[in-house]
């Protein structure tokens, strides 16, 4: 099963939308979702800053800010 990680911040509207989009896409592909809040993680804040949400698939960067459903599904179904 593919592992999708979403790095986000508390109160981030784009993060909430991206997370909901990923949940909806689970009906089209098999993958798990882990959400990591970077708010209190200095190393993650330095790495991602304001470019959240950041989506990783199996530990590799895929996208940030928004989830493109077609592109995302193509990536997780490889």
C-alpha distances in whole Angstrom, upper triangle without the diagonal:
4,6,10,13,16,19,22,26,27,29,28,28,26,23,23,23,20,18,19,18,15,15,17,14,12,14,13,10,6,5,7,11,13,16,19,23,25,28,29,27,30,28,25,28,30,26,26,29,29,27,24,22,20,16,14,11,9,13,15,17,17,19,22,24,22,19,20,18,19,18,15,13,15,13,9,10,11
4,6,10,13,16,19,23,25,27,25,25,23,20,21,21,17,16,18,16,13,14,16,13,11,14,13,9,7,5,6,9,11,14,17,20,22,25,27,25,27,25,22,25,26,23,22,25,26,23,21,18,16,13,10,7,6,10,11,13,13,16,18,21,19,16,17,16,16,15,12,11,12,10,7,9,10
4,7,10,13,16,20,22,24,22,23,20,17,18,19,15,14,16,15,12,13,15,13,12,15,15,11,9,6,5,6,8,11,13,17,18,22,23,21,24,21,19,22,23,20,19,22,23,20,18,16,14,10,8,6,5,8,10,12,12,14,16,19,18,15,17,16,18,16,13,13,14,12,9,12,13
4,7,10,13,16,19,21,18,19,17,14,15,15,12,10,13,12,9,11,13,12,11,14,14,12,10,7,6,5,6,9,11,14,16,19,21,19,22,20,17,19,21,18,16,20,20,17,15,12,10,7,6,5,6,8,9,10,9,11,13,15,14,12,14,14,15,14,10,11,13,11,9,12,14
4,6,10,13,16,18,16,17,15,12,13,14,11,10,13,13,10,12,15,14,13,17,17,15,14,10,8,6,5,6,7,11,12,16,17,16,18,16,13,15,18,15,13,16,17,15,12,10,8,6,5,6,8,7,9,9,10,11,11,13,14,12,15,15,18,16,13,14,16,14,12,16,17
4,6,10,12,14,12,13,11,8,10,11,8,7,11,11,9,11,14,14,14,18,18,17,16,13,11,7,6,5,6,8,10,13,15,14,17,16,12,14,16,14,11,14,14,12,9,6,6,5,6,9,11,10,11,10,10,10,9,10,11,10,14,15,17,16,13,15,17,15,14,18,19
4,7,10,13,11,13,11,8,11,13,10,10,14,14,13,15,18,18,18,22,22,20,20,16,14,11,9,6,5,6,7,10,12,11,13,12,9,10,12,11,8,10,11,9,7,5,5,7,8,11,13,11,12,10,12,11,9,10,12,13,16,18,20,18,16,19,21,18,17,21,22
4,7,9,7,10,9,6,8,11,9,9,13,14,13,15,18,18,19,22,23,22,22,18,16,13,11,7,6,5,6,8,11,11,13,14,10,10,13,12,9,10,9,9,5,5,7,9,12,15,17,15,16,14,14,12,10,10,12,13,17,18,21,20,17,20,23,20,20,24,25
4,6,6,9,10,7,9,12,12,12,15,16,16,18,20,21,22,25,26,25,25,22,19,16,13,10,8,5,6,6,9,10,12,14,10,9,13,13,10,10,9,10,7,8,10,13,15,18,20,19,19,17,18,16,13,12,14,16,20,21,25,23,21,24,26,24,24,27,29
4,6,9,11,8,9,13,13,12,15,17,17,18,21,22,23,26,27,27,26,23,21,17,15,11,10,7,8,7,10,12,15,16,14,12,16,17,14,13,12,13,10,11,14,16,18,21,23,22,23,20,21,19,16,14,16,18,22,23,27,26,23,26,29,27,26,29,31
4,6,9,8,8,11,13,13,14,17,18,18,20,22,23,26,28,28,28,25,23,19,17,14,13,10,12,10,14,16,18,20,17,15,18,19,16,14,12,14,11,11,15,17,20,23,25,24,25,22,22,20,16,14,16,18,21,23,26,26,24,26,29,28,27,30,32
4,6,5,6,9,10,11,13,14,16,17,19,20,22,24,25,25,26,23,21,17,16,13,13,10,11,11,14,16,17,19,16,14,17,17,13,12,10,11,8,8,12,14,18,21,23,22,22,19,19,16,13,10,12,14,18,20,23,22,21,23,26,25,24,28,30
4,5,5,6,9,10,11,12,14,16,17,18,20,23,24,24,25,23,21,18,17,14,15,13,15,14,18,20,21,22,19,17,20,20,16,15,12,13,10,9,13,15,19,21,24,23,23,20,19,16,13,10,11,13,16,18,21,21,20,22,25,24,24,27,29
4,5,5,6,9,10,10,12,14,15,16,19,21,22,22,23,21,20,16,16,13,14,13,14,15,19,19,21,21,18,16,19,18,14,14,11,10,8,7,10,12,16,18,21,21,20,17,16,13,10,6,7,10,13,15,18,18,16,19,21,21,21,24,26
4,5,5,6,9,10,11,12,14,15,17,20,21,20,21,18,17,13,13,10,11,10,12,13,16,17,19,19,15,15,18,16,13,13,11,10,7,5,8,10,13,16,19,18,18,15,15,12,9,7,8,10,13,15,18,18,16,18,21,20,19,23,25
4,5,5,6,9,10,11,12,14,16,18,20,20,20,18,17,13,13,10,12,11,14,15,18,19,21,22,18,18,21,20,17,17,15,14,10,9,12,12,16,18,21,20,21,18,17,15,13,11,10,11,15,15,19,19,17,19,22,21,20,23,26
4,5,5,6,9,10,11,12,15,17,18,18,20,18,17,14,15,13,15,15,17,18,21,22,24,24,20,20,23,21,18,18,16,14,11,9,12,12,16,18,21,21,21,18,16,14,12,10,8,9,12,12,16,16,14,17,20,19,19,22,24
4,5,5,6,9,10,11,13,15,16,16,17,15,14,11,12,11,13,13,15,17,21,21,23,22,18,19,21,19,16,17,15,13,10,7,9,9,12,14,17,17,17,15,13,10,9,8,6,6,9,10,14,14,11,14,17,16,15,18,21
4,5,5,6,9,10,11,14,15,15,15,13,12,9,10,8,11,12,15,16,19,20,22,22,18,19,22,20,17,18,17,15,11,9,10,10,12,14,16,17,17,16,14,13,12,11,10,9,12,12,16,16,13,14,18,17,15,18,21
4,5,5,6,9,10,12,14,15,15,14,13,11,12,11,15,15,18,20,23,23,26,26,22,22,25,24,20,22,20,18,15,12,14,13,16,16,19,20,20,19,17,15,15,13,11,10,12,12,15,16,14,15,18,18,17,19,22
4,5,5,6,9,11,11,13,14,13,13,11,14,13,16,17,20,22,25,25,27,27,23,23,26,24,20,22,20,18,15,12,13,12,14,15,18,19,19,17,15,13,13,12,9,7,9,8,12,13,10,11,15,15,14,16,19
4,5,5,6,9,10,10,11,9,9,8,10,11,14,16,19,21,24,23,26,25,21,22,25,22,19,22,20,18,15,12,12,10,12,12,14,16,16,15,13,12,13,13,10,8,10,8,12,12,9,10,13,13,11,14,17
4,5,5,8,10,10,11,10,9,8,11,11,15,17,20,22,25,25,27,27,23,24,27,25,22,24,23,21,17,14,15,13,15,14,17,18,19,18,16,16,16,16,14,11,13,11,14,15,12,12,16,16,13,16,19
4,5,6,8,10,11,11,12,11,14,15,19,20,23,25,28,28,31,30,26,27,30,28,25,26,25,22,19,16,17,15,17,16,19,21,21,20,18,17,18,17,14,11,12,10,13,15,12,11,15,16,14,15,19
4,5,5,7,9,9,11,11,14,15,19,21,23,26,29,28,31,30,26,27,29,27,24,26,25,22,19,16,17,14,15,14,16,19,19,18,15,15,17,17,14,10,11,7,10,12,9,8,11,12,10,12,15
4,5,5,6,7,8,9,13,15,18,21,24,26,28,28,31,30,26,28,30,27,25,27,26,24,21,18,18,15,15,14,15,18,19,19,17,17,19,19,16,13,14,11,13,14,11,9,13,13,10,11,15
4,6,7,10,11,13,16,18,22,24,27,30,32,32,34,33,30,31,34,31,29,31,30,27,24,21,21,18,19,17,19,22,22,22,20,20,22,22,19,15,15,12,14,16,13,11,14,15,13,13,16
4,7,10,12,14,18,19,23,26,28,31,33,32,35,33,30,32,34,31,28,31,30,27,24,21,21,17,18,16,18,21,21,21,18,19,21,21,18,14,14,10,11,13,11,8,11,12,10,9,13
4,6,10,12,16,18,21,24,26,29,32,30,33,31,28,30,32,29,27,29,29,26,23,20,19,16,16,13,14,18,18,18,16,17,20,21,18,14,14,11,11,13,10,7,10,10,7,7,11
4,7,10,14,17,20,23,25,28,30,29,32,30,27,29,31,28,26,29,29,26,24,21,20,16,15,12,13,16,17,18,17,19,21,22,20,16,17,14,15,15,12,10,12,12,8,8,12
4,7,10,13,16,19,22,25,27,25,28,26,23,26,28,25,23,26,26,23,20,18,16,13,12,9,10,13,14,16,14,16,18,20,18,15,16,14,15,15,11,10,13,11,8,9,12
4,7,10,13,17,19,22,24,23,26,24,21,23,26,23,22,24,24,22,19,17,16,12,11,10,10,12,15,16,15,17,18,19,18,15,17,16,18,17,13,13,16,14,11,13,15
4,6,10,13,16,19,20,19,22,21,18,20,23,20,18,21,21,19,16,13,13,10,10,9,10,12,14,14,14,15,15,16,16,13,16,15,17,17,13,14,17,15,12,15,17
4,6,10,13,16,17,16,19,18,15,17,20,18,16,19,19,18,15,12,12,10,10,10,11,11,14,14,14,15,15,17,16,15,18,18,20,19,16,17,19,17,15,18,20
4,7,10,12,14,14,17,16,13,15,18,16,14,16,16,15,12,10,10,9,10,12,13,13,15,14,15,14,14,14,15,14,18,18,21,20,16,18,21,19,17,20,22
4,6,9,11,10,13,13,10,11,15,13,12,14,14,14,11,10,10,10,11,14,14,13,15,14,15,15,14,15,16,16,20,21,24,22,19,21,23,21,19,23,24
4,6,8,8,11,12,9,10,13,13,11,12,12,13,10,10,11,12,14,17,18,16,17,16,17,17,14,15,16,17,21,22,25,24,21,24,26,23,22,26,27
4,6,5,8,9,6,6,10,10,8,9,10,11,9,10,11,13,14,17,18,16,17,16,17,16,14,15,17,19,22,24,27,25,22,25,27,24,24,27,28
4,6,8,10,8,7,11,12,11,10,11,13,11,12,13,16,18,21,22,20,21,19,21,19,17,16,19,21,25,26,29,28,25,28,30,28,27,31,32
4,6,9,8,8,11,13,13,12,14,16,14,15,16,19,19,23,23,20,22,21,23,22,20,20,23,24,28,29,32,31,28,31,33,30,29,33,34
4,6,5,6,9,10,11,11,13,15,14,15,15,17,17,21,21,18,19,18,21,20,18,19,22,23,27,29,31,29,26,29,31,28,27,31,32
4,5,5,6,9,10,10,13,14,14,16,16,19,19,22,23,19,20,19,22,21,19,20,23,25,28,30,33,30,28,31,32,29,29,33,33
4,5,5,6,9,10,13,14,14,16,14,17,17,20,20,16,17,16,19,19,18,19,22,24,27,29,31,28,26,29,30,27,27,31,31
4,5,5,6,7,11,11,11,12,11,13,13,17,17,14,15,14,16,16,14,16,19,20,23,25,28,25,23,26,27,24,24,28,28
4,5,5,5,8,9,10,12,12,15,16,19,20,17,17,16,18,17,14,15,18,20,24,26,28,26,24,27,29,26,26,30,30
4,6,5,9,10,12,14,13,16,17,20,21,18,18,16,18,17,15,17,20,22,25,28,30,27,25,29,30,27,27,31,31
4,6,9,9,10,12,10,13,13,17,18,14,14,12,15,14,13,15,18,20,22,25,27,24,22,25,26,23,24,27,27
4,6,6,7,9,7,11,12,16,17,14,14,11,13,12,10,11,14,16,19,22,24,21,20,23,24,21,22,26,26
4,6,7,10,10,14,16,19,21,18,17,15,16,14,12,12,16,18,21,24,26,24,22,26,27,25,25,29,29
4,6,8,10,14,16,20,22,20,19,16,16,14,10,9,13,16,19,22,25,23,21,25,26,24,25,29,29
4,6,7,10,13,17,19,17,16,12,13,10,7,7,10,13,16,19,21,19,18,22,23,21,22,25,26
3,5,8,12,15,18,16,15,12,12,10,6,6,9,11,15,17,20,18,16,20,21,19,20,24,25
4,6,10,13,16,15,14,11,11,8,5,5,7,9,13,15,18,16,14,17,19,17,18,21,22
4,7,10,13,11,10,7,8,6,4,7,8,9,13,15,17,15,13,16,17,15,15,19,20
4,7,10,9,8,6,6,5,6,8,9,8,11,12,14,12,10,13,14,12,12,15,16
4,6,5,5,4,5,7,9,12,12,11,13,14,16,13,10,13,14,11,10,14,15
4,5,5,6,6,9,12,15,14,12,14,14,15,12,9,11,12,8,7,11,11
4,6,9,9,13,15,18,18,16,17,17,18,15,13,14,14,10,9,12,12
4,7,9,12,14,17,18,16,18,19,20,17,14,16,17,13,12,15,15
4,6,10,12,16,16,15,16,17,18,15,13,15,15,11,12,15,14
4,6,8,12,13,12,14,16,17,13,12,15,15,11,12,16,15
4,7,11,11,9,10,12,13,9,8,11,11,8,10,13,13
4,7,7,7,9,11,13,10,9,12,13,11,12,16,16
4,6,7,10,13,15,12,11,15,16,14,16,19,20
4,7,10,13,15,14,13,17,18,17,18,21,22
4,6,9,12,11,10,14,15,15,16,19,20
4,6,9,8,7,10,12,12,12,15,17
4,6,5,6,9,10,11,12,14,16
4,6,5,6,8,10,11,12,14
4,5,5,6,9,10,11,13
4,6,5,6,9,10,11
4,5,5,6,9,10
4,5,5,6,9
4,6,5,6
4,6,6
4,6
4
